[in-house]
Amino acid sequence: MLNENFLAINKKTKNKALFLDRDGAINTGKNYVSKIEDFEFQPGIFELIASYQEQKVI
């Protein structure tokens, strides 16, 4: 059971976070990519991440 002090601290430090799965979210859905030259970013992924950074999402 969590004590009251932990809950009070936790409420003060809540941050928003964005978690992205690489395959299909950051890069185009391909089979396993073993070489950097085969990696293709999703269109707009950098703009999407930048917009979340501007909103202070970690």
MARBAKOL-872026 format. One record per residue (C-alpha): residue number from 1; x, y, z; residue in three letters. Coordinates in steps of 0.5 Angstrom, whole numbers. Layout:
REM MARBAKOL-872026
+-----+-------+-------+-------+------+
| seq |    px |    py |    pz | type |
+-----+-------+-------+-------+------+
| NUM |     X |     Y |     Z |  ALA |
...
+-----+-------+-------+-------+------+
REM end
This chain:
REM MARBAKOL-872026
+-----+-------+-------+-------+------+
| seq |    px |    py |    pz | type |
+-----+-------+-------+-------+------+
|   1 |     0 |     0 |     0 |  MET |
|   2 |     3 |     7 |    -2 |  LEU |
|   3 |     3 |    12 |     4 |  ASN |
|   4 |     1 |    19 |     4 |  GLU |
|   5 |     7 |    22 |     3 |  ASN |
|   6 |     9 |    18 |    -3 |  PHE |
|   7 |     2 |    20 |    -6 |  LEU |
|   8 |     3 |    28 |    -5 |  ALA |
|   9 |    10 |    28 |    -8 |  ILE |
|  10 |     7 |    24 |   -14 |  ASN |
|  11 |     1 |    29 |   -15 |  LYS |
|  12 |     6 |    34 |   -15 |  LYS |
|  13 |    11 |    31 |   -20 |  THR |
|  14 |     6 |    28 |   -26 |  LYS |
|  15 |     9 |    29 |   -33 |  ASN |
|  16 |     6 |    28 |   -39 |  LYS |
|  17 |     9 |    23 |   -43 |  ALA |
|  18 |     9 |    20 |   -51 |  LEU |
|  19 |    11 |    13 |   -52 |  PHE |
|  20 |    12 |    11 |   -59 |  LEU |
|  21 |    13 |     4 |   -62 |  ASP |
|  22 |    18 |     4 |   -67 |  ARG |
|  23 |    15 |    -1 |   -72 |  ASP |
|  24 |    10 |     3 |   -76 |  GLY |
|  25 |     9 |     9 |   -72 |  ALA |
|  26 |    16 |    12 |   -73 |  ILE |
|  27 |    18 |     8 |   -79 |  ASN |
|  28 |    15 |     5 |   -84 |  THR |
|  29 |    12 |    -2 |   -83 |  GLY |
|  30 |    17 |    -7 |   -86 |  LYS |
|  31 |    20 |   -13 |   -84 |  ASN |
|  32 |    26 |   -13 |   -80 |  TYR |
|  33 |    31 |    -7 |   -81 |  VAL |
|  34 |    38 |    -9 |   -80 |  SER |
|  35 |    41 |    -4 |   -84 |  LYS |
|  36 |    41 |     4 |   -83 |  ILE |
|  37 |    40 |     5 |   -90 |  GLU |
|  38 |    34 |     1 |   -90 |  ASP |
|  39 |    30 |     5 |   -85 |  PHE |
|  40 |    25 |    10 |   -87 |  GLU |
|  41 |    22 |    15 |   -83 |  PHE |
|  42 |    14 |    16 |   -83 |  GLN |
|  43 |    12 |    22 |   -86 |  PRO |
|  44 |    11 |    28 |   -81 |  GLY |
|  45 |    14 |    24 |   -75 |  ILE |
|  46 |    19 |    30 |   -74 |  PHE |
|  47 |    14 |    35 |   -74 |  GLU |
|  48 |     9 |    31 |   -69 |  LEU |
|  49 |    15 |    30 |   -64 |  ILE |
|  50 |    17 |    37 |   -64 |  ALA |
|  51 |     9 |    39 |   -63 |  SER |
|  52 |     9 |    34 |   -57 |  TYR |
|  53 |    16 |    37 |   -55 |  GLN |
|  54 |    13 |    44 |   -55 |  GLU |
|  55 |     8 |    42 |   -51 |  GLN |
|  56 |    13 |    40 |   -45 |  LYS |
|  57 |    11 |    32 |   -46 |  VAL |
|  58 |    17 |    28 |   -45 |  ILE |
+-----+-------+-------+-------+------+
REM end
